[in-house]
């Protein structure tokens, strides 16, 4: 039985459903994405169709991943036939488009990070605009010295620039979440780093195992690396022997990765 109440879908907590109900913000999000007639757009979690209807009106070609079967049924009834490839899928596992695409979505807070990381890693991504928890947004756009700067900030920088475009209060959603939200724009850029993105990302994961630890202590978990060898690599990369990962830029990690793999 469809979960409808007074003609509206009853949000499900297990899928983190908080539906955008601010039409002005929806207009702004679609405007920032900039998709036009014939452009392929991947929408994550179309929900009740607030963004979807606006993308259709712009003439975009749409692929949408929706995990809730009741919302699939709702969208099939309300959207123009043949204008959207609607897939019952978990966006953390579903295959991404195999041609250039833009991506958009109001992401559930509990899965926003893996979804964004997966999409940014696609070489076919043209632009991404996502609504996330404000705390997550701060981490996505963090720079060295920011309180929120860390592993996620650096992973984003491997693939794209990131900028907060809009900040929203809980009242912009149904039901209102307990936290503020933000819209983040991602614009992919060619790699300017020596190492492969996958190698640098693996180094980042190890380096941030314990955020407040010195870098050398985190790197000791790497097979085949003892303290003396790690210290030599850190110094050769031009870093302080007492450096912590949260103090390092992506260029620092790129140099260290090059030394360690050399």
C-alpha positions in Angstrom: 0.0 0.0 0.0 1.3 3.4 -0.9 2.3 5.6 2.0 0.2 8.6 1.2 -1.5 11.0 3.7 -3.9 13.7 2.3 -2.4 13.1 -1.1 1.2 13.5 0.1 3.9 10.9 0.7 4.7 10.1 4.3 8.4 10.6 4.7 10.4 7.6 5.8 13.1 8.0 8.4 15.1 5.0 7.3 15.8 6.7 4.0 16.4 10.1 5.5 13.5 11.7 3.6 13.1 15.4 4.1 11.4 16.9 1.1 12.3 20.4 -0.2 9.2 22.6 -0.1 10.8 26.0 -1.0 10.1 26.6 -4.7 12.5 29.6 -4.8 15.4 27.5 -3.6 14.4 24.7 -6.1 14.6 27.3 -8.9 18.0 28.5 -7.7 19.4 24.9 -7.5 18.3 24.1 -11.1 19.6 27.5 -12.3 23.0 26.8 -10.7 23.2 23.4 -12.4 22.7 25.1 -15.8 21.4 22.1 -17.7 19.5 22.8 -20.9 17.7 21.0 -23.7 19.3 17.7 -24.5 21.8 17.7 -21.6 21.9 14.5 -19.6 21.2 15.0 -15.8 21.4 12.4 -13.1 19.1 13.1 -10.3 19.7 11.4 -6.9 16.5 10.9 -5.0 13.8 12.9 -7.0 11.4 12.4 -4.1 8.2 14.2 -4.8 9.6 15.8 -8.0 10.4 19.4 -6.8 13.6 19.5 -8.8 12.6 16.9 -11.4 9.7 19.0 -12.8 11.9 22.0 -13.3 14.6 19.9 -15.1 11.9 18.5 -17.4 10.7 22.0 -18.1 14.2 22.9 -19.2 14.3 20.1 -21.7 17.0 18.1 -20.0 17.3 14.3 -20.4 16.9 12.7 -17.0 18.0 9.6 -15.3 16.7 9.4 -11.7 17.7 7.0 -8.9 14.9 6.6 -6.4 15.0 4.0 -3.6 11.4 4.4 -2.4 9.0 2.3 -4.5 6.0 4.5 -3.4 7.7 7.6 -4.8 8.5 5.7 -8.0 4.8 5.1 -8.4 4.0 8.8 -7.6 6.5 10.1 -10.1 5.3 7.7 -12.8 1.8 9.1 -12.4 2.7 12.8 -12.3 5.6 13.2 -14.7 5.2 13.5 -18.5 5.7 10.0 -20.0 9.0 9.3 -21.8 10.8 12.3 -20.4 12.7 10.5 -17.6 14.5 7.2 -17.1 13.2 6.5 -13.6 15.2 3.7 -11.9 14.4 1.9 -8.6 17.9 2.0 -7.3 20.2 2.7 -4.3 22.4 5.6 -5.4 25.3 4.3 -3.3 25.5 1.2 -5.5 23.9 2.1 -8.9 26.0 2.4 -12.1 26.6 6.0 -13.2 25.9 7.2 -16.7 28.4 6.2 -19.4 28.3 9.5 -21.2 28.9 13.1 -20.0 26.4 14.1 -17.4 25.5 16.7 -14.7 24.3 15.5 -11.3 21.8 17.0 -8.8 20.0 16.0 -5.7 18.7 16.7 -2.2 20.8 14.0 -0.6 19.8 12.0 2.6 22.2 13.0 5.3 23.2 9.5 6.2 24.5 8.6 2.7 25.5 12.0 1.2 29.2 11.5 1.6 29.6 8.2 -0.3 27.3 9.3 -3.0 29.2 12.5 -3.6 32.6 10.8 -3.5 31.4 8.2 -6.1 30.0 10.8 -8.5 33.0 13.2 -8.2 35.3 10.3 -9.2 33.6 9.8 -12.5 35.6 11.4 -15.4 32.3 12.0 -17.2 30.9 14.4 -14.6 30.4 17.9 -16.0 28.9 19.6 -12.9 27.3 18.7 -9.6 24.9 20.5 -7.3 23.8 18.8 -4.1 21.9 19.7 -1.0 23.5 18.3 2.1 23.6 18.9 5.9 25.4 22.3 6.6 28.0 20.5 8.7 28.9 18.2 5.8 28.9 21.2 3.4 31.5 22.9 5.6 33.7 19.8 5.4 33.3 19.5 1.6 34.5 23.1 1.0 37.1 23.2 3.9 40.5 24.7 3.4 43.7 24.3 5.5 43.1 26.1 8.8 39.3 25.6 8.8 37.9 23.7 11.7 36.0 21.5 9.3 39.0 20.8 7.0 39.9 17.1 6.8 39.8 14.0 4.7 36.6 14.8 2.9 37.8 18.3 2.0 40.9 16.8 0.4 39.1 14.1 -1.5 36.8 16.7 -3.1 39.9 18.8 -4.0 41.3 15.8 -5.9 38.5 16.0 -8.4 36.8 19.4 -8.2 36.3 22.8 -6.8 33.5 23.2 -4.3 31.5 26.2 -3.2 28.5 26.7 -0.9 25.8 28.5 -2.9 22.8 28.6 -0.6 22.2 27.9 3.1 18.7 26.8 4.3 16.9 26.7 7.6 14.9 23.6 8.6 11.6 25.2 7.7 12.4 24.8 4.0 11.8 21.0 4.3 9.0 18.6 5.1 9.4 17.4 7.7 11.9 20.0 9.1 15.2 18.4 9.9 17.0 19.2 13.2 19.9 20.8 11.4 20.6 23.5 8.7 21.3 22.5 5.1 23.4 23.9 2.3 23.6 23.7 -1.5 27.1 22.9 -2.8 28.3 23.4 -6.3 31.0 21.1 -7.6 32.9 21.9 -10.8 35.3 19.1 -12.0 38.8 20.2 -13.0 41.7 18.4 -14.7 44.2 16.9 -12.3 47.1 19.1 -11.5 48.8 16.5 -9.3 51.7 14.2 -10.0 50.2 11.0 -8.5 47.1 9.1 -9.5 44.0 10.2 -7.6 43.4 6.7 -6.3 46.9 6.5 -4.8 46.6 9.9 -3.1 43.1 9.0 -1.8 44.5 5.8 -0.2 47.3 7.8 1.4 44.7 10.3 2.7 42.6 7.5 4.3 45.6 6.2 6.2 46.8 9.7 7.2 43.4 10.7 8.8 42.8 7.4 10.7 43.3 9.4 13.9 42.9 13.1 13.1 44.9 14.5 16.0 47.8 12.1 15.8 51.1 13.0 14.2 51.3 11.9 10.6 54.1 9.5 11.3 52.0 7.5 13.8 49.1 7.1 11.4 51.4 6.0 8.6 52.9 3.3 10.8 49.9 1.1 10.0 51.1 0.8 6.4 52.6 -2.6 5.6 56.4 -2.5 5.1 56.9 1.0 6.6 58.7 1.5 9.9 59.2 4.8 11.7 62.7 5.5 10.3 61.6 5.0 6.7 58.4 7.1 7.2 60.4 9.9 8.8 62.8 9.9 5.9 59.9 10.2 3.4 58.2 13.0 5.4 61.4 15.1 5.5 62.2 14.4 1.8 58.7 15.7 1.0 59.6 19.0 2.7 57.4 18.5 5.7 58.0 18.8 9.4 58.6 15.6 11.3 55.8 16.6 13.7 53.3 17.4 11.0 49.7 16.3 11.3 47.5 15.4 8.4 45.0 18.3 9.1 47.9 20.8 8.6 48.7 19.5 5.1 47.5 20.7 1.7 46.7 18.4 -1.1 50.0 19.5 -2.7 51.8 18.3 0.4 50.1 14.9 0.1 50.9 14.7 -3.6 54.6 15.3 -2.8 54.6 12.7 0.0 52.8 10.2 -2.2 55.4 10.7 -4.9 58.3 10.2 -2.5 56.7 7.1 -0.9 56.0 5.5 -4.3 59.4 6.4 -5.7 
